[in-house]
Amino acid sequence: MLDYKANITVIDTNIDPKEAKDFYDIKVEKEIPNEKTFDAVVFLLNHNSFNYLKIKWNKILKSKSVVYDLTGALPKNLNPIRL
């Protein structure tokens, strides 16, 4: 994705952001940034802690966003592509 100059935001409540940066050179956020909107969301893991994030999908998704759900956990009203 970086080859395409994609702006990627990684959110994982279970890993140490410093460790991810030091070992993999990946910036990891613990929460969804309120000021960002996304063209695409790829939901890879269904950590229990994501249940506690109050995700305001209408605030973070653009009108033509694509949502991929590899867990089957996202709300059906998002019309996610389930893989």
MOGIBEL-V59485 format. One record per residue. N is the residue number from 0. OMEGA is omega in radians with two decimals (* if undefined). D_CENTER is the distance of its C-alpha to the mean C-alpha in whole Angstrom. Layout:
n=N omega=OMEGA d_center=D_CENTER
n=N omega=OMEGA d_center=D_CENTER
This chain:
n=0 omega=-3.13 d_center=14
n=1 omega=3.08 d_center=16
n=2 omega=-3.14 d_center=19
n=3 omega=3.14 d_center=18
n=4 omega=3.10 d_center=18
n=5 omega=3.06 d_center=14
n=6 omega=-3.01 d_center=12
n=7 omega=3.04 d_center=9
n=8 omega=3.12 d_center=7
n=9 omega=3.13 d_center=6
n=10 omega=3.10 d_center=5
n=11 omega=-3.10 d_center=8
n=12 omega=-3.04 d_center=11
n=13 omega=-3.11 d_center=13
n=14 omega=-3.14 d_center=14
n=15 omega=-3.12 d_center=16
n=16 omega=3.14 d_center=15
n=17 omega=3.12 d_center=18
n=18 omega=3.12 d_center=19
n=19 omega=3.14 d_center=16
n=20 omega=-3.09 d_center=17
n=21 omega=-3.04 d_center=21
n=22 omega=-3.02 d_center=20
n=23 omega=-3.09 d_center=18
n=24 omega=3.12 d_center=18
n=25 omega=3.05 d_center=14
n=26 omega=-3.13 d_center=13
n=27 omega=3.10 d_center=10
n=28 omega=3.09 d_center=10
n=29 omega=-3.13 d_center=10
n=30 omega=3.08 d_center=9
n=31 omega=3.14 d_center=7
n=32 omega=-3.11 d_center=10
n=33 omega=-3.03 d_center=12
n=34 omega=-3.08 d_center=14
n=35 omega=2.92 d_center=11
n=36 omega=-2.98 d_center=11
n=37 omega=3.04 d_center=9
n=38 omega=-3.12 d_center=11
n=39 omega=3.04 d_center=9
n=40 omega=3.07 d_center=5
n=41 omega=-3.11 d_center=6
n=42 omega=-3.00 d_center=6
n=43 omega=-3.05 d_center=8
n=44 omega=3.14 d_center=10
n=45 omega=3.07 d_center=11
n=46 omega=3.08 d_center=12
n=47 omega=-3.10 d_center=14
n=48 omega=3.10 d_center=13
n=49 omega=3.09 d_center=10
n=50 omega=-3.11 d_center=13
n=51 omega=3.05 d_center=14
n=52 omega=3.11 d_center=12
n=53 omega=-3.06 d_center=13
n=54 omega=3.09 d_center=10
n=55 omega=-3.02 d_center=12
n=56 omega=-3.12 d_center=11
n=57 omega=3.12 d_center=14
n=58 omega=-3.04 d_center=13
n=59 omega=-3.14 d_center=10
n=60 omega=3.02 d_center=11
n=61 omega=-3.05 d_center=14
n=62 omega=-3.13 d_center=17
n=63 omega=3.14 d_center=16
n=64 omega=3.06 d_center=12
n=65 omega=-3.13 d_center=12
n=66 omega=3.06 d_center=10
n=67 omega=-3.12 d_center=10
n=68 omega=3.13 d_center=10
n=69 omega=-3.07 d_center=12
n=70 omega=-3.05 d_center=13
n=71 omega=-3.04 d_center=14
n=72 omega=-3.07 d_center=13
n=73 omega=3.14 d_center=12
n=74 omega=-3.11 d_center=14
n=75 omega=-3.14 d_center=17
n=76 omega=3.04 d_center=17
n=77 omega=-3.06 d_center=14
n=78 omega=-3.11 d_center=16
n=79 omega=2.99 d_center=13
n=80 omega=-3.10 d_center=14
n=81 omega=-3.11 d_center=15
n=82 omega=* d_center=16
